[in-house]
Amino acid sequence: YNYKAILHAISYPRMDTDGVDKAIQSLQRAVGMDPFNFDARIGLAKMLERQGQDRKALEVLMDALRWDAVKQYGPPVYRLEILRLMEKTNHPETNTY
């Protein structure tokens, strides 16, 4: 689903005006099938952010933090994306994260 999402996203807007929506759907399926797929979560967050849905993008990333393993072993880039979106959305916990 990740590759399919990328193809949809890069086809937007020239070849497929629904490319970003299709990318979001593909990435949502990928996250649904594997909640620990960090690449799919980051991709989904970026597509949502691209559509101006910054808070929803942050929710997608924060959702995985409910598992202790993610808190301890999640890739650094994942945490950086969370921090970036926290700052962008003026999230109240930005300074404590």
Beta strands, then each sheet from edge to edge (+ up, - down):
end
